[in-house]
Amino acid sequence: MDLAKGENLGRFREYLHLIARLRLGPRLRAKVESSDIVQETLLDAHKAWDQFRGSTDAELMAWLRQILFHNVADAAKAQKKAKRDVALEQSLEAEIEQASGKLGDLLAARQSSPSRRLAREEEALELAGALARLPTPQRDAVELHHLQGLSLKELAEHLERSEAAVAALLHRGLERLRELLEDKD
C-alpha cells in the first residue's frame, strides 16, 4: 500500500461517494451534492495528510470516513435543517459507521475464510466502484434496501414505484452487481 504523502486518495472516491449518499439521505441530497462532500473530504485529507497516523488502507478508510462525517455535519448545519445538537452529530457519526458496517456485511458474504480479512478493504473499494457503475435507479434500490435497511414497501414509497417494480430493480441491480464483481475476480 502506498500511503506516501497522501497520494492516490482518489482511489477511495467511489467508496466515499457511497458513504456520502447513504448519509445524506433524500432530504439533504436534494440540497447538497454528494460529489461536493467527497471532493471536500479528499481535499481536506490531502491538506491534513501529516495528521494521519495509520499505515493500512483500513485505517485510512476510517480516517477518511471521519473527515466525511464532519463535512456532512457541516453541510447539514449550513442547510439549517436542525439546530446544533451534539446528539444529532453523534447520531450522524453512528449512521456513517453503521452504513460502513453494512457495506462490510455485504462483503462478508463473499468471503470464504478469515484469512481474507486483509483483502476486505480492497473489496469495499471494488463494491463501491461497482455500485457506482449501476444505473441510478438500481443503485438507489440496492443501497436503500441492503445498506440502509428499507423494506420493500418503504423502498417502493420512497422511489414512488410499485413494489413489483422495486423488486425488479433490486433483482436487476443485484444481478448486475454480481456480474461487475465477478469481472473483477
mmCIF file of the C-alpha atoms, coordinates in Angstrom:
data_MODEL
# 
_entry.id   MODEL 
# 
loop_
_atom_site.group_PDB 
_atom_site.id 
_atom_site.type_symbol 
_atom_site.label_atom_id 
_atom_site.label_alt_id 
_atom_site.label_comp_id 
_atom_site.label_asym_id 
_atom_site.label_entity_id 
_atom_site.label_seq_id 
_atom_site.pdbx_PDB_ins_code 
_atom_site.Cartn_x 
_atom_site.Cartn_y 
_atom_site.Cartn_z 
_atom_site.occupancy 
_atom_site.B_iso_or_equiv 
_atom_site.pdbx_formal_charge 
_atom_site.auth_seq_id 
_atom_site.auth_comp_id 
_atom_site.auth_asym_id 
_atom_site.auth_atom_id 
_atom_site.pdbx_PDB_model_num 
ATOM 1   C CA . MET A 1 1   ? 0.000   0.000   0.000   1.00 0.00 ? 1   MET A CA 1 
ATOM 2   C CA . ASP A 1 2   ? 1.423   3.374   -0.997  1.00 0.00 ? 2   ASP A CA 1 
ATOM 3   C CA . LEU A 1 3   ? 0.432   5.986   1.551   1.00 0.00 ? 3   LEU A CA 1 
ATOM 4   C CA . ALA A 1 4   ? 3.285   8.348   0.785   1.00 0.00 ? 4   ALA A CA 1 
ATOM 5   C CA . LYS A 1 5   ? 2.268   11.987  1.044   1.00 0.00 ? 5   LYS A CA 1 
ATOM 6   C CA . GLY A 1 6   ? -1.439  11.235  0.702   1.00 0.00 ? 6   GLY A CA 1 
ATOM 7   C CA . GLU A 1 7   ? -1.098  10.332  -2.950  1.00 0.00 ? 7   GLU A CA 1 
ATOM 8   C CA . ASN A 1 8   ? -3.735  8.212   -4.634  1.00 0.00 ? 8   ASN A CA 1 
ATOM 9   C CA . LEU A 1 9   ? -6.540  9.317   -2.298  1.00 0.00 ? 9   LEU A CA 1 
ATOM 10  C CA . GLY A 1 10  ? -8.711  9.373   -5.405  1.00 0.00 ? 10  GLY A CA 1 
ATOM 11  C CA . ARG A 1 11  ? -8.926  5.586   -5.341  1.00 0.00 ? 11  ARG A CA 1 
ATOM 12  C CA . PHE A 1 12  ? -11.275 5.979   -2.357  1.00 0.00 ? 12  PHE A CA 1 
ATOM 13  C CA . ARG A 1 13  ? -13.613 8.340   -4.245  1.00 0.00 ? 13  ARG A CA 1 
ATOM 14  C CA . GLU A 1 14  ? -16.376 5.815   -5.061  1.00 0.00 ? 14  GLU A CA 1 
ATOM 15  C CA . TYR A 1 15  ? -16.244 4.380   -1.534  1.00 0.00 ? 15  TYR A CA 1 
ATOM 16  C CA . LEU A 1 16  ? -16.685 7.880   -0.097  1.00 0.00 ? 16  LEU A CA 1 
ATOM 17  C CA . HIS A 1 17  ? -19.483 8.592   -2.599  1.00 0.00 ? 17  HIS A CA 1 
ATOM 18  C CA . LEU A 1 18  ? -21.334 5.537   -1.368  1.00 0.00 ? 18  LEU A CA 1 
ATOM 19  C CA . ILE A 1 19  ? -20.975 6.523   2.284   1.00 0.00 ? 19  ILE A CA 1 
ATOM 20  C CA . ALA A 1 20  ? -21.938 10.131  1.478   1.00 0.00 ? 20  ALA A CA 1 
ATOM 21  C CA . ARG A 1 21  ? -25.052 9.072   -0.465  1.00 0.00 ? 21  ARG A CA 1 
ATOM 22  C CA . LEU A 1 22  ? -26.117 6.854   2.402   1.00 0.00 ? 22  LEU A CA 1 
ATOM 23  C CA . ARG A 1 23  ? -25.556 9.585   4.967   1.00 0.00 ? 23  ARG A CA 1 
ATOM 24  C CA . LEU A 1 24  ? -27.075 12.478  3.089   1.00 0.00 ? 24  LEU A CA 1 
ATOM 25  C CA . GLY A 1 25  ? -30.357 10.718  2.503   1.00 0.00 ? 25  GLY A CA 1 
ATOM 26  C CA . PRO A 1 26  ? -33.006 12.061  0.157   1.00 0.00 ? 26  PRO A CA 1 
ATOM 27  C CA . ARG A 1 27  ? -33.915 15.280  2.007   1.00 0.00 ? 27  ARG A CA 1 
ATOM 28  C CA . LEU A 1 28  ? -30.385 16.598  2.344   1.00 0.00 ? 28  LEU A CA 1 
ATOM 29  C CA . ARG A 1 29  ? -29.294 15.131  -1.001  1.00 0.00 ? 29  ARG A CA 1 
ATOM 30  C CA . ALA A 1 30  ? -31.822 17.438  -2.674  1.00 0.00 ? 30  ALA A CA 1 
ATOM 31  C CA . LYS A 1 31  ? -29.763 20.409  -1.465  1.00 0.00 ? 31  LYS A CA 1 
ATOM 32  C CA . VAL A 1 32  ? -26.233 19.023  -1.167  1.00 0.00 ? 32  VAL A CA 1 
ATOM 33  C CA . GLU A 1 33  ? -24.363 17.045  -3.802  1.00 0.00 ? 33  GLU A CA 1 
ATOM 34  C CA . SER A 1 34  ? -22.502 14.005  -2.518  1.00 0.00 ? 34  SER A CA 1 
ATOM 35  C CA . SER A 1 35  ? -19.757 14.717  -5.055  1.00 0.00 ? 35  SER A CA 1 
ATOM 36  C CA . ASP A 1 36  ? -19.144 18.112  -3.400  1.00 0.00 ? 36  ASP A CA 1 
ATOM 37  C CA . ILE A 1 37  ? -18.861 16.460  0.021   1.00 0.00 ? 37  ILE A CA 1 
ATOM 38  C CA . VAL A 1 38  ? -16.464 13.827  -1.354  1.00 0.00 ? 38  VAL A CA 1 
ATOM 39  C CA . GLN A 1 39  ? -14.324 16.412  -3.134  1.00 0.00 ? 39  GLN A CA 1 
ATOM 40  C CA . GLU A 1 40  ? -14.125 18.481  0.039   1.00 0.00 ? 40  GLU A CA 1 
ATOM 41  C CA . THR A 1 41  ? -13.249 15.352  2.038   1.00 0.00 ? 41  THR A CA 1 
ATOM 42  C CA . LEU A 1 42  ? -10.414 14.393  -0.305  1.00 0.00 ? 42  LEU A CA 1 
ATOM 43  C CA . LEU A 1 43  ? -9.114  17.960  -0.317  1.00 0.00 ? 43  LEU A CA 1 
ATOM 44  C CA . ASP A 1 44  ? -9.249  18.124  3.490   1.00 0.00 ? 44  ASP A CA 1 
ATOM 45  C CA . ALA A 1 45  ? -7.461  14.768  3.729   1.00 0.00 ? 45  ALA A CA 1 
ATOM 46  C CA . HIS A 1 46  ? -4.735  15.923  1.379   1.00 0.00 ? 46  HIS A CA 1 
ATOM 47  C CA . LYS A 1 47  ? -4.252  19.151  3.349   1.00 0.00 ? 47  LYS A CA 1 
ATOM 48  C CA . ALA A 1 48  ? -4.194  17.308  6.675   1.00 0.00 ? 48  ALA A CA 1 
ATOM 49  C CA . TRP A 1 49  ? -2.130  14.348  5.500   1.00 0.00 ? 49  TRP A CA 1 
ATOM 50  C CA . ASP A 1 50  ? 0.548   14.977  8.127   1.00 0.00 ? 50  ASP A CA 1 
ATOM 51  C CA . GLN A 1 51  ? -2.108  14.292  10.804  1.00 0.00 ? 51  GLN A CA 1 
ATOM 52  C CA . PHE A 1 52  ? -2.831  10.763  9.539   1.00 0.00 ? 52  PHE A CA 1 
ATOM 53  C CA . ARG A 1 53  ? -1.173  8.258   11.857  1.00 0.00 ? 53  ARG A CA 1 
ATOM 54  C CA . GLY A 1 54  ? -2.222  4.980   10.278  1.00 0.00 ? 54  GLY A CA 1 
ATOM 55  C CA . SER A 1 55  ? -0.403  2.616   7.985   1.00 0.00 ? 55  SER A CA 1 
ATOM 56  C CA . THR A 1 56  ? -3.142  0.489   6.372   1.00 0.00 ? 56  THR A CA 1 
ATOM 57  C CA . ASP A 1 57  ? -5.989  1.031   3.958   1.00 0.00 ? 57  ASP A CA 1 
ATOM 58  C CA . ALA A 1 58  ? -8.459  0.168   6.736   1.00 0.00 ? 58  ALA A CA 1 
ATOM 59  C CA . GLU A 1 59  ? -7.048  2.915   8.949   1.00 0.00 ? 59  GLU A CA 1 
ATOM 60  C CA . LEU A 1 60  ? -7.048  5.343   6.049   1.00 0.00 ? 60  LEU A CA 1 
ATOM 61  C CA . MET A 1 61  ? -10.658 4.494   5.212   1.00 0.00 ? 61  MET A CA 1 
ATOM 62  C CA . ALA A 1 62  ? -11.677 5.090   8.846   1.00 0.00 ? 62  ALA A CA 1 
ATOM 63  C CA . TRP A 1 63  ? -9.845  8.444   8.848   1.00 0.00 ? 63  TRP A CA 1 
ATOM 64  C CA . LEU A 1 64  ? -11.496 9.464   5.581   1.00 0.00 ? 64  LEU A CA 1 
ATOM 65  C CA . ARG A 1 65  ? -14.923 8.484   6.993   1.00 0.00 ? 65  ARG A CA 1 
ATOM 66  C CA . GLN A 1 66  ? -14.292 10.766  9.971   1.00 0.00 ? 66  GLN A CA 1 
ATOM 67  C CA . ILE A 1 67  ? -13.441 13.674  7.684   1.00 0.00 ? 67  ILE A CA 1 
ATOM 68  C CA . LEU A 1 68  ? -16.525 12.850  5.601   1.00 0.00 ? 68  LEU A CA 1 
ATOM 69  C CA . PHE A 1 69  ? -18.651 12.805  8.765   1.00 0.00 ? 69  PHE A CA 1 
ATOM 70  C CA . HIS A 1 70  ? -17.508 16.292  9.687   1.00 0.00 ? 70  HIS A CA 1 
ATOM 71  C CA . ASN A 1 71  ? -18.178 17.565  6.172   1.00 0.00 ? 71  ASN A CA 1 
ATOM 72  C CA . VAL A 1 72  ? -21.682 16.058  6.128   1.00 0.00 ? 72  VAL A CA 1 
ATOM 73  C CA . ALA A 1 73  ? -22.400 17.561  9.550   1.00 0.00 ? 73  ALA A CA 1 
ATOM 74  C CA . ASP A 1 74  ? -21.149 20.938  8.332   1.00 0.00 ? 74  ASP A CA 1 
ATOM 75  C CA . ALA A 1 75  ? -23.367 20.693  5.245   1.00 0.00 ? 75  ALA A CA 1 
ATOM 76  C CA . ALA A 1 76  ? -26.375 19.818  7.398   1.00 0.00 ? 76  ALA A CA 1 
ATOM 77  C CA . LYS A 1 77  ? -25.680 22.808  9.627   1.00 0.00 ? 77  LYS A CA 1 
ATOM 78  C CA . ALA A 1 78  ? -25.288 25.054  6.606   1.00 0.00 ? 78  ALA A CA 1 
ATOM 79  C CA . GLN A 1 79  ? -28.689 23.951  5.343   1.00 0.00 ? 79  GLN A CA 1 
ATOM 80  C CA . LYS A 1 80  ? -30.122 24.828  8.763   1.00 0.00 ? 80  LYS A CA 1 
ATOM 81  C CA . LYS A 1 81  ? -32.119 21.603  8.822   1.00 0.00 ? 81  LYS A CA 1 
ATOM 82  C CA . ALA A 1 82  ? -31.573 21.312  12.559  1.00 0.00 ? 82  ALA A CA 1 
ATOM 83  C CA . LYS A 1 83  ? -30.102 23.307  15.415  1.00 0.00 ? 83  LYS A CA 1 
ATOM 84  C CA . ARG A 1 84  ? -26.616 22.378  16.519  1.00 0.00 ? 84  ARG A CA 1 
ATOM 85  C CA . ASP A 1 85  ? -27.186 19.309  18.608  1.00 0.00 ? 85  ASP A CA 1 
ATOM 86  C CA . VAL A 1 86  ? -24.397 17.085  19.907  1.00 0.00 ? 86  VAL A CA 1 
ATOM 87  C CA . ALA A 1 87  ? -26.801 14.122  19.999  1.00 0.00 ? 87  ALA A CA 1 
ATOM 88  C CA . LEU A 1 88  ? -27.665 14.719  16.337  1.00 0.00 ? 88  LEU A CA 1 
ATOM 89  C CA . GLU A 1 89  ? -23.982 14.879  15.386  1.00 0.00 ? 89  GLU A CA 1 
ATOM 90  C CA . GLN A 1 90  ? -23.279 11.665  17.279  1.00 0.00 ? 90  GLN A CA 1 
ATOM 91  C CA . SER A 1 91  ? -26.269 10.112  15.523  1.00 0.00 ? 91  SER A CA 1 
ATOM 92  C CA . LEU A 1 92  ? -24.859 11.173  12.141  1.00 0.00 ? 92  LEU A CA 1 
ATOM 93  C CA . GLU A 1 93  ? -21.494 9.634   13.017  1.00 0.00 ? 93  GLU A CA 1 
ATOM 94  C CA . ALA A 1 94  ? -23.152 6.417   14.187  1.00 0.00 ? 94  ALA A CA 1 
ATOM 95  C CA . GLU A 1 95  ? -25.141 6.209   10.937  1.00 0.00 ? 95  GLU A CA 1 
ATOM 96  C CA . ILE A 1 96  ? -21.972 6.565   8.870   1.00 0.00 ? 96  ILE A CA 1 
ATOM 97  C CA . GLU A 1 97  ? -20.303 3.797   10.850  1.00 0.00 ? 97  GLU A CA 1 
ATOM 98  C CA . GLN A 1 98  ? -23.434 1.646   10.561  1.00 0.00 ? 98  GLN A CA 1 
ATOM 99  C CA . ALA A 1 99  ? -23.566 2.145   6.788   1.00 0.00 ? 99  ALA A CA 1 
ATOM 100 C CA . SER A 1 100 ? -19.893 1.276   6.572   1.00 0.00 ? 100 SER A CA 1 
ATOM 101 C CA . GLY A 1 101 ? -20.547 -1.834  8.670   1.00 0.00 ? 101 GLY A CA 1 
ATOM 102 C CA . LYS A 1 102 ? -23.392 -2.890  6.385   1.00 0.00 ? 102 LYS A CA 1 
ATOM 103 C CA . LEU A 1 103 ? -21.074 -2.456  3.430   1.00 0.00 ? 103 LEU A CA 1 
ATOM 104 C CA . GLY A 1 104 ? -18.687 -4.812  5.206   1.00 0.00 ? 104 GLY A CA 1 
ATOM 105 C CA . ASP A 1 105 ? -21.529 -7.259  5.878   1.00 0.00 ? 105 ASP A CA 1 
ATOM 106 C CA . LEU A 1 106 ? -22.334 -7.352  2.163   1.00 0.00 ? 106 LEU A CA 1 
ATOM 107 C CA . LEU A 1 107 ? -18.693 -8.156  1.513   1.00 0.00 ? 107 LEU A CA 1 
ATOM 108 C CA . ALA A 1 108 ? -18.542 -10.787 4.241   1.00 0.00 ? 108 ALA A CA 1 
ATOM 109 C CA . ALA A 1 109 ? -20.965 -12.924 2.275   1.00 0.00 ? 109 ALA A CA 1 
ATOM 110 C CA . ARG A 1 110 ? -18.303 -13.177 -0.435  1.00 0.00 ? 110 ARG A CA 1 
ATOM 111 C CA . GLN A 1 111 ? -15.540 -14.195 1.953   1.00 0.00 ? 111 GLN A CA 1 
ATOM 112 C CA . SER A 1 112 ? -14.626 -17.819 2.426   1.00 0.00 ? 112 SER A CA 1 
ATOM 113 C CA . SER A 1 113 ? -12.296 -17.550 5.427   1.00 0.00 ? 113 SER A CA 1 
ATOM 114 C CA . PRO A 1 114 ? -10.878 -15.128 7.992   1.00 0.00 ? 114 PRO A CA 1 
ATOM 115 C CA . SER A 1 115 ? -7.624  -15.122 6.031   1.00 0.00 ? 115 SER A CA 1 
ATOM 116 C CA . ARG A 1 116 ? -9.292  -12.795 3.537   1.00 0.00 ? 116 ARG A CA 1 
ATOM 117 C CA . ARG A 1 117 ? -9.528  -10.045 6.180   1.00 0.00 ? 117 ARG A CA 1 
ATOM 118 C CA . LEU A 1 118 ? -6.680  -8.106  4.598   1.00 0.00 ? 118 LEU A CA 1 
ATOM 119 C CA . ALA A 1 119 ? -8.451  -8.142  1.230   1.00 0.00 ? 119 ALA A CA 1 
ATOM 120 C CA . ARG A 1 120 ? -11.642 -6.713  2.727   1.00 0.00 ? 120 ARG A CA 1 
ATOM 121 C CA . GLU A 1 121 ? -10.594 -3.073  2.267   1.00 0.00 ? 121 GLU A CA 1 
ATOM 122 C CA . GLU A 1 122 ? -9.930  -3.686  -1.416  1.00 0.00 ? 122 GLU A CA 1 
ATOM 123 C CA . GLU A 1 123 ? -13.274 -5.446  -1.750  1.00 0.00 ? 123 GLU A CA 1 
ATOM 124 C CA . ALA A 1 124 ? -15.024 -2.459  -0.147  1.00 0.00 ? 124 ALA A CA 1 
ATOM 125 C CA . LEU A 1 125 ? -13.462 -0.234  -2.780  1.00 0.00 ? 125 LEU A CA 1 
ATOM 126 C CA . GLU A 1 126 ? -14.477 -2.671  -5.541  1.00 0.00 ? 126 GLU A CA 1 
ATOM 127 C CA . LEU A 1 127 ? -18.046 -2.870  -4.246  1.00 0.00 ? 127 LEU A CA 1 
ATOM 128 C CA . ALA A 1 128 ? -18.333 0.911   -4.049  1.00 0.00 ? 128 ALA A CA 1 
ATOM 129 C CA . GLY A 1 129 ? -16.970 1.174   -7.607  1.00 0.00 ? 129 GLY A CA 1 
ATOM 130 C CA . ALA A 1 130 ? -19.370 -1.496  -8.874  1.00 0.00 ? 130 ALA A CA 1 
ATOM 131 C CA . LEU A 1 131 ? -22.322 0.199   -7.175  1.00 0.00 ? 131 LEU A CA 1 
ATOM 132 C CA . ALA A 1 132 ? -21.337 3.464   -8.841  1.00 0.00 ? 132 ALA A CA 1 
ATOM 133 C CA . ARG A 1 133 ? -21.488 1.723   -12.243 1.00 0.00 ? 133 ARG A CA 1 
ATOM 134 C CA . LEU A 1 134 ? -25.107 0.610   -11.761 1.00 0.00 ? 134 LEU A CA 1 
ATOM 135 C CA . PRO A 1 135 ? -27.859 2.690   -13.326 1.00 0.00 ? 135 PRO A CA 1 
ATOM 136 C CA . THR A 1 136 ? -29.030 5.201   -10.715 1.00 0.00 ? 136 THR A CA 1 
ATOM 137 C CA . PRO A 1 137 ? -32.448 3.591   -10.016 1.00 0.00 ? 137 PRO A CA 1 
ATOM 138 C CA . GLN A 1 138 ? -30.844 0.173   -9.472  1.00 0.00 ? 138 GLN A CA 1 
ATOM 139 C CA . ARG A 1 139 ? -28.041 1.637   -7.340  1.00 0.00 ? 139 ARG A CA 1 
ATOM 140 C CA . ASP A 1 140 ? -30.524 3.562   -5.195  1.00 0.00 ? 140 ASP A CA 1 
ATOM 141 C CA . ALA A 1 141 ? -32.697 0.474   -4.723  1.00 0.00 ? 141 ALA A CA 1 
ATOM 142 C CA . VAL A 1 142 ? -29.753 -1.740  -3.727  1.00 0.00 ? 142 VAL A CA 1 
ATOM 143 C CA . GLU A 1 143 ? -28.245 0.852   -1.387  1.00 0.00 ? 143 GLU A CA 1 
ATOM 144 C CA . LEU A 1 144 ? -31.508 1.774   0.299   1.00 0.00 ? 144 LEU A CA 1 
ATOM 145 C CA . HIS A 1 145 ? -32.630 -1.826  0.745   1.00 0.00 ? 145 HIS A CA 1 
ATOM 146 C CA . HIS A 1 146 ? -29.384 -3.615  1.566   1.00 0.00 ? 146 HIS A CA 1 
ATOM 147 C CA . LEU A 1 147 ? -27.337 -0.856  3.180   1.00 0.00 ? 147 LEU A CA 1 
ATOM 148 C CA . GLN A 1 148 ? -29.987 1.321   4.806   1.00 0.00 ? 148 GLN A CA 1 
ATOM 149 C CA . GLY A 1 149 ? -32.419 -1.469  5.589   1.00 0.00 ? 149 GLY A CA 1 
ATOM 150 C CA . LEU A 1 150 ? -35.559 -0.102  3.947   1.00 0.00 ? 150 LEU A CA 1 
ATOM 151 C CA . SER A 1 151 ? -38.247 -2.720  3.482   1.00 0.00 ? 151 SER A CA 1 
ATOM 152 C CA . LEU A 1 152 ? -39.646 -3.390  0.028   1.00 0.00 ? 152 LEU A CA 1 
ATOM 153 C CA . LYS A 1 153 ? -42.762 -1.397  0.916   1.00 0.00 ? 153 LYS A CA 1 
ATOM 154 C CA . GLU A 1 154 ? -40.732 1.555   2.270   1.00 0.00 ? 154 GLU A CA 1 
ATOM 155 C CA . LEU A 1 155 ? -38.492 1.421   -0.765  1.00 0.00 ? 155 LEU A CA 1 
ATOM 156 C CA . ALA A 1 156 ? -41.494 1.472   -3.115  1.00 0.00 ? 156 ALA A CA 1 
ATOM 157 C CA . GLU A 1 157 ? -42.887 4.521   -1.315  1.00 0.00 ? 157 GLU A CA 1 
ATOM 158 C CA . HIS A 1 158 ? -39.523 6.276   -1.323  1.00 0.00 ? 158 HIS A CA 1 
ATOM 159 C CA . LEU A 1 159 ? -38.888 5.628   -5.016  1.00 0.00 ? 159 LEU A CA 1 
ATOM 160 C CA . GLU A 1 160 ? -42.545 6.257   -5.915  1.00 0.00 ? 160 GLU A CA 1 
ATOM 161 C CA . ARG A 1 161 ? -42.840 2.919   -7.715  1.00 0.00 ? 161 ARG A CA 1 
ATOM 162 C CA . SER A 1 162 ? -44.850 -0.234  -7.200  1.00 0.00 ? 162 SER A CA 1 
ATOM 163 C CA . GLU A 1 163 ? -43.427 -2.988  -5.015  1.00 0.00 ? 163 GLU A CA 1 
ATOM 164 C CA . ALA A 1 164 ? -43.179 -5.213  -8.094  1.00 0.00 ? 164 ALA A CA 1 
ATOM 165 C CA . ALA A 1 165 ? -41.192 -2.540  -9.949  1.00 0.00 ? 165 ALA A CA 1 
ATOM 166 C CA . VAL A 1 166 ? -38.881 -2.083  -6.965  1.00 0.00 ? 166 VAL A CA 1 
ATOM 167 C CA . ALA A 1 167 ? -38.402 -5.856  -6.641  1.00 0.00 ? 167 ALA A CA 1 
ATOM 168 C CA . ALA A 1 168 ? -37.432 -5.956  -10.316 1.00 0.00 ? 168 ALA A CA 1 
ATOM 169 C CA . LEU A 1 169 ? -34.986 -3.058  -9.810  1.00 0.00 ? 169 LEU A CA 1 
ATOM 170 C CA . LEU A 1 170 ? -33.419 -4.888  -6.875  1.00 0.00 ? 170 LEU A CA 1 
ATOM 171 C CA . HIS A 1 171 ? -33.170 -8.129  -8.828  1.00 0.00 ? 171 HIS A CA 1 
ATOM 172 C CA . ARG A 1 172 ? -31.578 -6.476  -11.874 1.00 0.00 ? 172 ARG A CA 1 
ATOM 173 C CA . GLY A 1 173 ? -29.306 -4.354  -9.672  1.00 0.00 ? 173 GLY A CA 1 
ATOM 174 C CA . LEU A 1 174 ? -28.037 -7.333  -7.684  1.00 0.00 ? 174 LEU A CA 1 
ATOM 175 C CA . GLU A 1 175 ? -27.524 -9.406  -10.827 1.00 0.00 ? 175 GLU A CA 1 
ATOM 176 C CA . ARG A 1 176 ? -25.554 -6.598  -12.465 1.00 0.00 ? 176 ARG A CA 1 
ATOM 177 C CA . LEU A 1 177 ? -23.590 -6.045  -9.270  1.00 0.00 ? 177 LEU A CA 1 
ATOM 178 C CA . ARG A 1 178 ? -22.632 -9.731  -9.194  1.00 0.00 ? 178 ARG A CA 1 
ATOM 179 C CA . GLU A 1 179 ? -21.519 -9.527  -12.829 1.00 0.00 ? 179 GLU A CA 1 
ATOM 180 C CA . LEU A 1 180 ? -19.399 -6.451  -12.163 1.00 0.00 ? 180 LEU A CA 1 
ATOM 181 C CA . LEU A 1 181 ? -17.783 -8.011  -9.117  1.00 0.00 ? 181 LEU A CA 1 
ATOM 182 C CA . GLU A 1 182 ? -17.157 -11.329 -10.887 1.00 0.00 ? 182 GLU A CA 1 
ATOM 183 C CA . ASP A 1 183 ? -15.498 -9.479  -13.763 1.00 0.00 ? 183 ASP A CA 1 
ATOM 184 C CA . LYS A 1 184 ? -13.038 -8.064  -11.200 1.00 0.00 ? 184 LYS A CA 1 
ATOM 185 C CA . ASP A 1 185 ? -12.203 -11.584 -9.932  1.00 0.00 ? 185 ASP A CA 1 
# 
